[in-house]
Amino acid sequence: MIQKAFVAVCILLSMAGSGAQVTLAYTANRQGETEPCGCKIKDLGGIVRMEKRLRQLRHEGGVLFLDAGNAFFSAPKLHESRLKTEELRADRIAQSYRRMGLKVFSPGDRDFALGSAFFWGLIRKAGATAVSSNLESTSEGGKFTPFTVWEEQGVRIAVLGLTAFDPALVPQGLKQRAPKEALREVWKSLQKEKLDQVVLLSHLGPQQDEELAKEFPGIWIIGSKSLDFFNEPKKVGNSYLFEVGIEGQRLGEITIEKGKPGWARAKLSELDEAYDKLGKTK
């Protein structure tokens, strides 16, 4: 009897060890959208569906939820007639992000449509760390951190951000540095950390992302400047580029297992009508 119990415990421990995993869940270019797209071919998106998918992932293991920017508003500048609607939607997104456990946010140009003070208010509501290696906040609303390190189940991941504004359109309350120069400085600091992976949230554009991928080998770059999506990560040298599309229609997922190079799985989950049949989010 004792021997059988011992064997059972060993099996359970083996299963638990083999199933240990962490998932990088990422989104970008939500553009203030909270509802499904209503598309005839595939009705994708909706912030409630994303909440449900993240809840599923957390049943499987640890989750690091990231947003690469352009989340809160539909445009960098808003028509007066849309201000109240956009403000309410941005507030709903921030509150949903807190429920989803958003850990890290790197901004895009649309996120400052109602000014820096409003942006920092949204970040506080979301409960996320705002990262940027090349932006400096000159307002009292909040400050960027150049990078943050997240660890779970023995996996250590550094997350940093880069954002590029047209020099004539830098929002009040912000200063920007040259992105590549800023990344070179941060990269030196990262060499002192014992990391399994470095992830860059980039609002620079596809060409600049590819240039960085070549210069900084092994980096994973999640882009938000393009409106495209990659069903499979794009390899550039020893680095990889990830794009998730627009309006929260898909959730990017990269599953990592400690001690194994690269990832166990990298995919986009389409947030379709099947999620409407699942239970309500809390």
C-alpha positions in Angstrom: 0.0 0.0 0.0 2.8 2.4 1.0 4.7 1.5 -2.2 1.7 2.2 -4.3 1.2 5.6 -2.6 4.8 6.4 -3.2 4.6 5.6 -6.8 1.5 7.7 -7.2 3.2 10.7 -5.6 6.2 10.3 -7.9 3.9 10.3 -10.9 2.2 13.4 -9.8 5.4 15.2 -9.1 6.7 14.1 -12.5 3.6 15.4 -14.2 3.8 18.7 -12.3 7.4 19.2 -13.3 6.9 18.4 -16.9 3.9 20.6 -17.2 5.6 23.7 -15.6 5.5 26.5 -18.1 5.2 30.2 -18.5 3.4 32.0 -21.3 4.1 35.5 -22.7 0.7 36.8 -23.7 0.9 39.9 -25.8 -1.4 42.4 -27.5 -0.9 45.6 -29.5 -2.9 48.1 -31.6 -6.2 47.7 -29.7 -6.9 51.3 -30.9 -9.6 51.9 -28.3 -11.7 49.0 -29.5 -13.6 47.0 -26.8 -16.2 45.0 -28.9 -15.9 42.3 -31.6 -15.3 43.5 -35.1 -18.7 42.3 -36.5 -16.9 40.9 -39.5 -19.0 38.6 -41.7 -16.3 36.0 -42.3 -14.9 35.9 -38.8 -16.3 37.9 -36.0 -13.1 38.4 -34.0 -12.1 40.5 -31.0 -13.8 41.9 -27.9 -12.2 42.7 -24.7 -14.3 40.2 -22.8 -13.1 37.4 -25.0 -9.5 38.3 -24.3 -10.2 38.2 -20.6 -11.5 34.7 -21.0 -8.6 33.5 -23.0 -6.1 34.8 -20.4 -8.1 33.0 -17.7 -7.6 29.8 -19.7 -3.9 30.4 -20.0 -3.5 31.0 -16.2 -5.0 27.5 -15.6 -2.0 26.1 -17.6 0.8 28.0 -15.8 2.3 31.4 -15.2 1.4 34.3 -17.5 3.2 37.5 -18.3 0.7 39.8 -20.1 2.2 42.6 -22.2 0.9 45.4 -24.3 3.1 46.9 -27.0 1.1 50.1 -27.4 -1.7 52.0 -29.2 -4.2 50.5 -26.8 -6.4 53.3 -25.6 -7.5 55.5 -28.5 -8.4 55.2 -32.1 -6.1 58.1 -33.3 -3.3 60.3 -32.0 -5.7 63.3 -32.3 -9.4 63.0 -31.6 -12.3 65.1 -33.0 -14.2 66.9 -30.3 -17.3 65.0 -31.1 -15.6 61.7 -30.1 -13.8 62.8 -26.9 -16.4 61.5 -24.4 -16.9 58.2 -26.2 -13.1 57.6 -26.5 -12.5 58.6 -22.8 -15.1 56.0 -21.6 -13.7 53.3 -23.8 -10.1 54.0 -22.7 -11.3 53.8 -19.1 -13.0 50.5 -19.7 -9.8 49.1 -21.3 -7.7 50.2 -18.4 -10.0 48.5 -15.9 -10.2 45.4 -18.0 -6.4 45.3 -18.1 -6.2 45.3 -14.3 -8.6 42.3 -14.2 -6.5 40.6 -16.9 -3.3 41.2 -14.9 -1.4 43.4 -17.4 2.2 43.5 -16.2 4.0 45.7 -18.7 2.9 48.5 -21.0 5.0 50.4 -23.6 3.1 53.3 -25.3 2.3 54.1 -28.9 1.5 57.6 -30.3 -2.2 57.1 -30.0 -2.0 56.5 -26.2 -1.4 60.2 -25.6 -4.5 61.4 -27.5 -5.9 63.0 -24.3 -2.6 64.2 -23.0 0.1 62.8 -20.7 -1.8 63.3 -17.4 -4.7 61.2 -18.7 -2.3 58.6 -20.0 -0.7 58.2 -16.6 -4.1 57.9 -15.0 -4.9 55.0 -17.3 -1.7 53.3 -16.4 -2.5 53.5 -12.7 -6.0 52.1 -13.4 -4.5 49.3 -15.4 -2.0 48.5 -12.6 0.8 48.0 -15.1 4.5 49.0 -15.2 5.1 51.6 -18.0 8.4 50.8 -19.7 10.4 52.9 -22.2 14.1 52.9 -22.8 14.0 56.1 -24.8 11.1 58.2 -23.4 11.4 60.5 -20.4 8.3 61.8 -18.6 8.7 65.5 -17.6 5.3 65.6 -15.9 4.5 64.6 -12.3 1.9 62.0 -13.4 4.3 59.1 -13.7 7.7 57.9 -14.8 8.9 55.3 -17.2 11.3 52.5 -16.2 13.9 51.6 -18.9 13.2 47.9 -18.4 11.7 45.5 -15.9 12.6 41.9 -15.1 9.8 39.3 -14.5 10.5 35.9 -12.9 8.3 32.9 -12.4 9.0 29.2 -12.1 12.7 29.9 -12.6 12.2 31.7 -15.9 13.6 35.3 -15.9 12.5 37.6 -18.7 13.5 41.3 -19.2 11.0 43.5 -20.9 11.8 46.9 -22.4 10.1 49.4 -24.7 10.9 51.8 -27.5 8.6 54.4 -29.0 9.3 56.9 -31.9 7.3 60.1 -32.4 7.6 62.5 -35.2 9.8 65.2 -33.7 7.2 67.8 -34.3 4.5 65.7 -32.6 6.1 64.7 -29.3 3.3 65.0 -26.7 3.7 67.6 -24.1 5.2 66.2 -20.9 7.5 63.8 -22.8 11.1 63.9 -24.2 12.5 61.3 -26.5 15.9 60.0 -27.3 17.1 58.1 -30.4 15.8 54.6 -29.9 18.8 52.6 -31.1 21.2 54.7 -28.9 19.0 54.2 -25.9 18.7 50.4 -26.5 22.5 50.1 -26.7 22.8 51.6 -23.2 20.1 49.4 -21.7 21.6 46.3 -23.5 24.8 46.8 -21.5 22.8 46.8 -18.2 21.0 43.6 -19.3 24.2 41.7 -19.7 24.6 41.9 -15.9 21.3 40.1 -15.4 20.9 36.3 -15.5 18.1 36.2 -18.1 16.4 33.5 -20.1 15.0 36.1 -22.6 14.9 39.8 -23.6 11.6 41.1 -25.0 11.3 44.4 -26.7 7.9 46.1 -27.1 8.5 48.3 -30.1 6.5 51.2 -31.6 9.1 51.9 -34.2 8.0 50.2 -37.4 9.0 47.0 -39.3 12.2 48.3 -40.9 13.6 49.6 -37.6 12.5 46.4 -35.9 14.5 44.3 -38.4 17.5 46.5 -37.9 17.4 46.0 -34.2 16.9 42.3 -34.6 20.2 42.1 -36.5 22.1 44.3 -34.1 20.9 42.6 -30.9 21.0 38.9 -31.5 18.5 36.7 -29.6 16.1 39.5 -28.9 12.3 39.0 -29.3 10.6 42.1 -30.7 6.8 42.6 -30.4 5.8 45.4 -32.8 2.9 47.8 -32.7 3.6 50.3 -35.4 2.5 47.9 -38.2 -1.1 46.8 -38.6 -0.1 43.4 -39.8 0.0 40.1 -37.9 2.4 37.1 -38.2 0.9 33.6 -37.7 4.4 32.4 -37.3 7.2 34.5 -35.8 9.6 36.1 -38.3 13.2 35.1 -37.9 15.9 37.7 -38.5 19.3 36.3 -37.8 19.1 34.8 -34.3 16.2 37.1 -33.3 12.4 36.9 -33.9 9.7 39.5 -34.7 6.1 39.1 -33.6 3.0 41.0 -34.8 -0.5 40.5 -33.4 -2.7 42.6 -35.7 -5.3 45.2 -34.7 -8.3 45.9 -32.4 -7.7 43.0 -30.0 -8.8 40.4 -32.6 -6.0 38.0 -31.6 -3.9 37.3 -28.6 -0.2 36.5 -29.1 1.1 33.6 -27.0 4.7 32.4 -26.5 5.0 29.4 -24.2 8.4 28.9 -22.6 9.8 25.9 -20.6 12.7 26.4 -18.3 15.9 24.8 -19.6 14.7 24.5 -23.2 16.0 27.0 -25.8 13.5 29.1 -27.6 9.8 28.4 -27.0 7.7 25.3 -26.7 4.9 27.0 -28.7 4.3 30.4 -30.4 1.0 31.2 -31.9 -1.9 33.7 -32.3 -5.2 32.8 -30.7 -8.2 34.1 -32.7 -10.7 35.5 -30.3 -13.9 34.3 -32.0 -17.5 33.5 -31.1 -16.5 30.3 -29.3 -15.4 32.4 -26.3 -19.0 33.8 -26.0 -20.1 30.3 -24.8 -17.7 30.3 -21.9 -18.6 31.5 -18.4 -18.6 35.2 -17.5 -15.3 36.8 -16.4 -15.1 37.9 -12.8 
